[in-house]
């Protein structure tokens, strides 16, 4: 696994949340990866982490930002 610089993880999480907030109809994991230029596995890791914190949720194949944020 690649090492991240201090604060980079927080920036990536913010980028992901901001992206999902812009797309009210949701995005697939592959679309997020393409837009952000990240590896799909990286996107999956961040989405699962944010879902565990109830900041994002999934319906079928689409991911959404939780409206409470």
N, CA, C and O atoms as a GROMACS GRO file, in nm:
protein
  276
    1UNK      N    1   0.084  -0.117   0.000
    1UNK     CA    2   0.000   0.000   0.000
    1UNK      C    3   0.089   0.124   0.000
    1UNK      O    4   0.190   0.129   0.070
    2UNK      N    5   0.052   0.221  -0.078
    2UNK     CA    6   0.129   0.344  -0.086
    2UNK      C    7   0.112   0.426   0.042
    2UNK      O    8   0.005   0.426   0.103
    3UNK      N    9   0.216   0.494   0.080
    3UNK     CA   10   0.210   0.580   0.198
    3UNK      C   11   0.154   0.716   0.157
    3UNK      O   12   0.184   0.768   0.050
    4UNK      N   13   0.074   0.772   0.246
    4UNK     CA   14   0.017   0.903   0.222
    4UNK      C   15   0.090   1.007   0.305
    4UNK      O   16   0.137   0.978   0.415
    5UNK      N   17   0.099   1.127   0.252
    5UNK     CA   18   0.155   1.237   0.328
    5UNK      C   19   0.055   1.280   0.434
    5UNK      O   20  -0.064   1.252   0.421
    6UNK      N   21   0.103   1.348   0.538
    6UNK     CA   22   0.018   1.393   0.645
    6UNK      C   23  -0.092   1.482   0.588
    6UNK      O   24  -0.064   1.576   0.513
    7UNK      N   25  -0.217   1.450   0.623
    7UNK     CA   26  -0.332   1.529   0.579
    7UNK      C   27  -0.389   1.488   0.444
    7UNK      O   28  -0.498   1.532   0.408
    8UNK      N   29  -0.318   1.405   0.370
    8UNK     CA   30  -0.364   1.366   0.237
    8UNK      C   31  -0.492   1.284   0.241
    8UNK      O   32  -0.579   1.297   0.155
    9UNK      N   33  -0.504   1.198   0.342
    9UNK     CA   34  -0.623   1.114   0.354
    9UNK      C   35  -0.747   1.201   0.375
    9UNK      O   36  -0.851   1.177   0.314
   10UNK      N   37  -0.736   1.300   0.460
   10UNK     CA   38  -0.847   1.391   0.485
   10UNK      C   39  -0.888   1.467   0.360
   10UNK      O   40  -1.006   1.488   0.335
   11UNK      N   41  -0.790   1.507   0.281
   11UNK     CA   42  -0.819   1.579   0.156
   11UNK      C   43  -0.891   1.487   0.057
   11UNK      O   44  -0.986   1.528  -0.010
   12UNK      N   45  -0.845   1.363   0.049
   12UNK     CA   46  -0.908   1.267  -0.043
   12UNK      C   47  -1.053   1.240  -0.001
   12UNK      O   48  -1.142   1.232  -0.086
   13UNK      N   49  -1.075   1.225   0.129
   13UNK     CA   50  -1.211   1.202   0.180
   13UNK      C   51  -1.300   1.321   0.145
   13UNK      O   52  -1.414   1.303   0.102
   14UNK      N   53  -1.249   1.442   0.162
   14UNK     CA   54  -1.325   1.563   0.129
   14UNK      C   55  -1.356   1.570  -0.019
   14UNK      O   56  -1.469   1.603  -0.057
   15UNK      N   57  -1.258   1.539  -0.102
   15UNK     CA   58  -1.280   1.539  -0.247
   15UNK      C   59  -1.391   1.442  -0.286
   15UNK      O   60  -1.477   1.475  -0.368
   16UNK      N   61  -1.389   1.324  -0.226
   16UNK     CA   62  -1.489   1.223  -0.256
   16UNK      C   63  -1.628   1.268  -0.211
   16UNK      O   64  -1.725   1.252  -0.286
   17UNK      N   65  -1.638   1.321  -0.092
   17UNK     CA   66  -1.768   1.369  -0.042
   17UNK      C   67  -1.822   1.483  -0.127
   17UNK      O   68  -1.940   1.485  -0.160
   18UNK      N   69  -1.737   1.578  -0.162
   18UNK     CA   70  -1.780   1.691  -0.246
   18UNK      C   71  -1.829   1.643  -0.381
   18UNK      O   72  -1.928   1.695  -0.433
   19UNK      N   73  -1.761   1.545  -0.438
   19UNK     CA   74  -1.804   1.491  -0.566
   19UNK      C   75  -1.942   1.428  -0.556
   19UNK      O   76  -2.029   1.455  -0.639
   20UNK      N   77  -1.964   1.345  -0.455
   20UNK     CA   78  -2.094   1.280  -0.439
   20UNK      C   79  -2.204   1.381  -0.410
   20UNK      O   80  -2.318   1.360  -0.450
   21UNK      N   81  -2.173   1.489  -0.341
   21UNK     CA   82  -2.272   1.592  -0.314
   21UNK      C   83  -2.316   1.663  -0.441
   21UNK      O   84  -2.430   1.710  -0.449
   22UNK      N   85  -2.228   1.673  -0.539
   22UNK     CA   86  -2.261   1.740  -0.666
   22UNK      C   87  -2.352   1.656  -0.756
   22UNK      O   88  -2.422   1.710  -0.842
   23UNK      N   89  -2.351   1.525  -0.736
   23UNK     CA   90  -2.430   1.436  -0.821
   23UNK      C   91  -2.545   1.378  -0.739
   23UNK      O   92  -2.533   1.271  -0.680
   24UNK      N   93  -2.657   1.448  -0.738
   24UNK     CA   94  -2.770   1.406  -0.654
   24UNK      C   95  -2.831   1.273  -0.698
   24UNK      O   96  -2.901   1.209  -0.620
   25UNK      N   97  -2.805   1.232  -0.821
   25UNK     CA   98  -2.858   1.104  -0.869
   25UNK      C   99  -2.759   0.989  -0.849
   25UNK      O  100  -2.783   0.878  -0.894
   26UNK      N  101  -2.647   1.018  -0.780
   26UNK     CA  102  -2.552   0.915  -0.745
   26UNK      C  103  -2.450   0.886  -0.854
   26UNK      O  104  -2.467   0.924  -0.970
   27UNK      N  105  -2.345   0.817  -0.813
   27UNK     CA  106  -2.239   0.776  -0.904
   27UNK      C  107  -2.199   0.632  -0.874
   27UNK      O  108  -2.203   0.588  -0.760
   28UNK      N  109  -2.160   0.561  -0.980
   28UNK     CA  110  -2.103   0.427  -0.961
   28UNK      C  111  -1.957   0.442  -0.919
   28UNK      O  112  -1.893   0.544  -0.944
   29UNK      N  113  -1.908   0.340  -0.856
   29UNK     CA  114  -1.769   0.337  -0.810
   29UNK      C  115  -1.672   0.365  -0.925
   29UNK      O  116  -1.576   0.440  -0.909
   30UNK      N  117  -1.698   0.306  -1.040
   30UNK     CA  118  -1.610   0.325  -1.155
   30UNK      C  119  -1.614   0.469  -1.205
   30UNK      O  120  -1.512   0.520  -1.252
   31UNK      N  121  -1.728   0.534  -1.196
   31UNK     CA  122  -1.740   0.674  -1.238
   31UNK      C  123  -1.661   0.765  -1.144
   31UNK      O  124  -1.594   0.858  -1.189
   32UNK      N  125  -1.668   0.737  -1.015
   32UNK     CA  126  -1.592   0.814  -0.917
   32UNK      C  127  -1.443   0.800  -0.947
   32UNK      O  128  -1.370   0.899  -0.948
   33UNK      N  129  -1.399   0.678  -0.971
   33UNK     CA  130  -1.258   0.652  -0.999
   33UNK      C  131  -1.213   0.728  -1.124
   33UNK      O  132  -1.104   0.784  -1.126
   34UNK      N  133  -1.295   0.729  -1.227
   34UNK     CA  134  -1.260   0.796  -1.351
   34UNK      C  135  -1.253   0.948  -1.331
   34UNK      O  136  -1.159   1.012  -1.378
   35UNK      N  137  -1.351   1.005  -1.263
   35UNK     CA  138  -1.356   1.149  -1.243
   35UNK      C  139  -1.239   1.197  -1.157
   35UNK      O  140  -1.176   1.297  -1.189
   36UNK      N  141  -1.210   1.125  -1.049
   36UNK     CA  142  -1.104   1.167  -0.957
   36UNK      C  143  -0.965   1.121  -1.001
   36UNK      O  144  -0.864   1.170  -0.949
   37UNK      N  145  -0.960   1.028  -1.095
   37UNK     CA  146  -0.831   0.977  -1.143
   37UNK      C  147  -0.764   0.884  -1.043
   37UNK      O  148  -0.641   0.875  -1.038
   38UNK      N  149  -0.846   0.816  -0.963
   38UNK     CA  150  -0.795   0.723  -0.862
   38UNK      C  151  -0.815   0.581  -0.911
   38UNK      O  152  -0.895   0.555  -1.002
   39UNK      N  153  -0.742   0.490  -0.850
   39UNK     CA  154  -0.763   0.348  -0.872
   39UNK      C  155  -0.899   0.309  -0.812
   39UNK      O  156  -0.939   0.362  -0.708
   40UNK      N  157  -0.968   0.218  -0.877
   40UNK     CA  158  -1.101   0.179  -0.830
   40UNK      C  159  -1.097   0.119  -0.689
   40UNK      O  160  -1.190   0.139  -0.611
   41UNK      N  161  -0.994   0.047  -0.658
   41UNK     CA  162  -0.980  -0.013  -0.524
   41UNK      C  163  -0.967   0.096  -0.417
   41UNK      O  164  -1.021   0.082  -0.307
   42UNK      N  165  -0.896   0.202  -0.449
   42UNK     CA  166  -0.882   0.315  -0.357
   42UNK      C  167  -1.018   0.378  -0.331
   42UNK      O  168  -1.052   0.409  -0.217
   43UNK      N  169  -1.095   0.397  -0.437
   43UNK     CA  170  -1.230   0.453  -0.423
   43UNK      C  171  -1.314   0.363  -0.334
   43UNK      O  172  -1.384   0.412  -0.245
   44UNK      N  173  -1.306   0.234  -0.356
   44UNK     CA  174  -1.383   0.139  -0.275
   44UNK      C  175  -1.346   0.149  -0.128
   44UNK      O  176  -1.434   0.147  -0.042
   45UNK      N  177  -1.218   0.159  -0.098
   45UNK     CA  178  -1.174   0.170   0.041
   45UNK      C  179  -1.229   0.294   0.108
   45UNK      O  180  -1.278   0.288   0.220
   46UNK      N  181  -1.223   0.408   0.040
   46UNK     CA  182  -1.274   0.532   0.097
   46UNK      C  183  -1.426   0.528   0.110
   46UNK      O  184  -1.480   0.575   0.210
   47UNK      N  185  -1.495   0.473   0.013
   47UNK     CA  186  -1.641   0.465   0.021
   47UNK      C  187  -1.685   0.377   0.138
   47UNK      O  188  -1.778   0.413   0.211
   48UNK      N  189  -1.620   0.264   0.157
   48UNK     CA  190  -1.656   0.176   0.270
   48UNK      C  191  -1.629   0.244   0.403
   48UNK      O  192  -1.707   0.231   0.497
   49UNK      N  193  -1.519   0.317   0.411
   49UNK     CA  194  -1.485   0.388   0.534
   49UNK      C  195  -1.589   0.496   0.564
   49UNK      O  196  -1.634   0.510   0.678
   50UNK      N  197  -1.627   0.572   0.462
   50UNK     CA  198  -1.727   0.678   0.481
   50UNK      C  199  -1.866   0.620   0.508
   50UNK      O  200  -1.944   0.679   0.582
   51UNK      N  201  -1.896   0.505   0.450
   51UNK     CA  202  -2.025   0.440   0.475
   51UNK      C  203  -2.033   0.393   0.620
   51UNK      O  204  -2.139   0.400   0.682
   52UNK      N  205  -1.923   0.345   0.674
   52UNK     CA  206  -1.920   0.301   0.814
   52UNK      C  207  -1.945   0.419   0.909
   52UNK      O  208  -1.995   0.400   1.020
   53UNK      N  209  -1.911   0.539   0.865
   53UNK     CA  210  -1.935   0.660   0.942
   53UNK      C  211  -2.070   0.724   0.907
   53UNK      O  212  -2.103   0.832   0.957
   54UNK      N  213  -2.148   0.658   0.823
   54UNK     CA  214  -2.278   0.704   0.772
   54UNK      C  215  -2.270   0.840   0.704
   54UNK      O  216  -2.363   0.921   0.714
   55UNK      N  217  -2.162   0.866   0.636
   55UNK     CA  218  -2.148   0.991   0.560
   55UNK      C  219  -2.186   0.972   0.415
   55UNK      O  220  -2.217   1.068   0.345
   56UNK      N  221  -2.183   0.846   0.368
   56UNK     CA  222  -2.230   0.811   0.234
   56UNK      C  223  -2.312   0.683   0.246
   56UNK      O  224  -2.301   0.611   0.345
   57UNK      N  225  -2.394   0.656   0.145
   57UNK     CA  226  -2.470   0.533   0.144
   57UNK      C  227  -2.483   0.484   0.000
   57UNK      O  228  -2.461   0.557  -0.096
   58UNK      N  229  -2.520   0.358  -0.010
   58UNK     CA  230  -2.527   0.291  -0.140
   58UNK      C  231  -2.668   0.240  -0.164
   58UNK      O  232  -2.731   0.183  -0.076
   59UNK      N  233  -2.715   0.260  -0.287
   59UNK     CA  234  -2.841   0.202  -0.333
   59UNK      C  235  -2.811   0.132  -0.464
   59UNK      O  236  -2.786   0.196  -0.566
   60UNK      N  237  -2.814   0.000  -0.460
   60UNK     CA  238  -2.776  -0.077  -0.578
   60UNK      C  239  -2.629  -0.055  -0.608
   60UNK      O  240  -2.544  -0.081  -0.523
   61UNK      N  241  -2.599  -0.006  -0.728
   61UNK     CA  242  -2.460   0.022  -0.766
   61UNK      C  243  -2.422   0.169  -0.747
   61UNK      O  244  -2.307   0.206  -0.770
   62UNK      N  245  -2.517   0.251  -0.707
   62UNK     CA  246  -2.492   0.394  -0.695
   62UNK      C  247  -2.459   0.436  -0.553
   62UNK      O  248  -2.517   0.384  -0.457
   63UNK      N  249  -2.366   0.530  -0.540
   63UNK     CA  250  -2.327   0.586  -0.411
   63UNK      C  251  -2.376   0.729  -0.402
   63UNK      O  252  -2.376   0.802  -0.501
   64UNK      N  253  -2.419   0.768  -0.281
   64UNK     CA  254  -2.474   0.901  -0.256
   64UNK      C  255  -2.410   0.957  -0.130
   64UNK      O  256  -2.372   0.883  -0.040
   65UNK      N  257  -2.400   1.090  -0.124
   65UNK     CA  258  -2.359   1.156  -0.001
   65UNK      C  259  -2.481   1.160   0.091
   65UNK      O  260  -2.593   1.182   0.045
   66UNK      N  261  -2.459   1.138   0.218
   66UNK     CA  262  -2.568   1.147   0.314
   66UNK      C  263  -2.610   1.293   0.323
   66UNK      O  264  -2.525   1.381   0.335
   67UNK      N  265  -2.739   1.319   0.318
   67UNK     CA  266  -2.790   1.457   0.314
   67UNK      C  267  -2.763   1.531   0.444
   67UNK      O  268  -2.772   1.654   0.446
   68UNK      N  269  -2.731   1.463   0.552
   68UNK     CA  270  -2.707   1.527   0.681
   68UNK      C  271  -2.575   1.604   0.680
   68UNK      O  272  -2.558   1.695   0.760
   69UNK      N  273  -2.481   1.570   0.590
   69UNK     CA  274  -2.349   1.636   0.587
   69UNK      C  275  -2.354   1.764   0.511
   69UNK      O  276  -2.253   1.833   0.498
   0.00000   0.00000   0.00000
